[in-house]
Amino acid sequence: MHLHVIGHQNAVWGFALVGVPGKIVRTAAELHAALDAVLADTTVGIIILTDDVAALAHERIEALKTHSVPLLIEIPGPEGPRPDSPDIGAVLQQITGVRL
């Protein structure tokens, strides 16, 4: 299973430095196209998405989070973590069901 990142250019470029492919997204239409392409690739097991871009299609992103494969993980965008975003322990608990 492979990783794929979708989001702000800094995140995509940063992940590219360690060999993770990605797509820079600026609009909702670009986000939907990028998601469609990644979801069609059965080798992708984890999608990393910056939260600023995820906000462009909130309903679709929330629906995708209910699927087990590919796993969709939101990371902070260029503005840093939002005050209402859960901490990493809460995210891991939601994903794995294990409280750390």
PyMOL commands that set and color helices and strands:
alter all, ss='L'
color gray80, all
select helices_A, chain A and resi 9-16+28-40+51-64+88-96
alter helices_A, ss='H'
color red, helices_A
select strands_A, chain A and resi 2-7+22-24+44-50+71-75
alter strands_A, ss='S'
color yellow, strands_A
deselect
rebuild
show_as cartoon
